[in-house]
Each structure stands twice: as C-alpha cells, then as structure tokens.
Amino acid sequence: MTTTLLIVRHGQTAWNKDLHFRGRADLALDETGLQQAEAVGRRVAAEYQPVAVLSSPLQRARQTAGVIARNLNLTLQPESKLVDIDYGEFTGLSPAEAEAKFQEFYRAWLNVPHIVRFPHGESLDDVRSRLTDLVRQVTELYPNQQVVLVSHQIVCQVFLCALLGIHNGHFSHFRIDTGSLTVFELDQGRATLVTANDTAHLKILAGS
C-alpha cells in the first residue's frame, strides 16, 4: 500500500528575496511567486493524479496550493501541521538584525540548529513531531494514492530529515527552492525519495 507525497514549497514572496525570518508572518506571493505557483500547478496536473491537496494555512502556501487544486479540480484542504516554523521573536528580522538582537541564539541557529528553541517560538523537534503525526494520518487516509502537501522551506527540509531518518541538525544540507517539488513514496513505514527540489517546471520563467 504505497502513498505518494508530493511536497511543494510555496512560491516566492518579497521576504524570500530579502532573506527575512518569515515563519508565521502571513505574506502573499509576489509576481514571480504567482508564476511559480502556476508552473508547479501545471506540472503536478500533467504528471500526477493526486486525490487531495493539503496546505499550510498561511497565505503564501494557500495561494500556491489553490492554483494546484484548481488545475486538479480538487478542493484545497488547510492543514495546520504544515504551517511554517514559529520563529517567535525572530519573525520579520533580517539575519543582521537577528544577530544584533539575539547574538547567542542566532549563532546557535547557524552552528547547532537542532538545539535551538526560538524565543517564544518553536524548535525543529516541534516541527518534526507534527510532521510525523501528519505522515501517519495521510498514509492511513490515502493508501495507494497521491497527496499534495504545500508548505515552507524549513518544514520541507525537516520533512526530508524525518522521512529519511536523518538528524534534524542536517536540515540545512537540503536545498528546497520556492516552487519546487519533492516526491516520496511511503510503503509500510518505509520512505523512498523519488525526487528532491525538482524545479524543471520553473525553467521557462523569465530570469530562470
């Protein structure tokens, strides 16, 4: 009984370009992000047959997921477990601002991220715990089917760690671009990575 997860990172926002800590800030896609959403929506509809589209409740993810769902004639399902990591007091800061205001936390995030809990926010372990619950839920609900999960960079990176059985401290070793597609097949608890950070559908966009 194989369940296929089509994990999509939402399209670009202004804060993606400026490298702010985004987290729970409810940002909209910019023009490039909207184009990326259309491209990944066409890609998924052309090559896969998902039966459900689940999305982080944040606007940038919902916009991306809405395009995918429309291409598939499906109804978007908000899923709180896919929401971005809560950066707490880091939310909205640039890296330079974060380092100036929270030097110890910022340097720990760069060097030993798996031990960091953001002030009034989450840790990578918190993200992994809710994703593990979601994978269990999805595999029970959608055996032998394909499901789209639209989320955020950190969440997608932790997804890779969790499904491959890798320590959270290695999450940043995985590159996950905006509008990218990562595919896993799950069979009786065993996860097989089919493709990671696939952006072939974005090559036609101007400036790619």
SULTAHU-V8664 format. One line per field, one symbol per residue. ss: DSSP state (@ for helix, = for strand, . for the rest). psi: psi as a letter, one per 40 degrees, with the letter a starting at -180 (. if undefined). burial: 1 if it has 16 or more other C-alpha atoms within 10 Angstrom, else 0. Layout:
ss=???
psi=???
burial=???
//
This chain:
ss=.========....@@@@@............@@@@@@@@@@@@@@@@@..======...@@@@@@@@@@@@@@...===.@@@.....@@@....@@@@@@@.@@@@@@@@@.@@@.=.....=@@@@@@@@@@@@@@@@@@....======.@@@@@@@@@@@@...@@@@@@.......=======..=========.@@@......
psi=ghhhhghhhiiiiddddefihdbehgiiiaddddddddddddddddeigieihiiieidddddddddddddefihhhhhdeeiiihebeeheiidddddddgdddddddddgdeehhihfaiiddddddddddddddddddfhfihhhhhaidddddddddddefiideedeehhhiheihhhihhhfehhhhdihfhfdeedeihe.
burial=0111111111111011000111111011110111111111111110000101111111111111111111110001111011111111011111000100010011001000110111001111101100100110011001001111111111111111111000011010010111111111110000100001111011000000
//
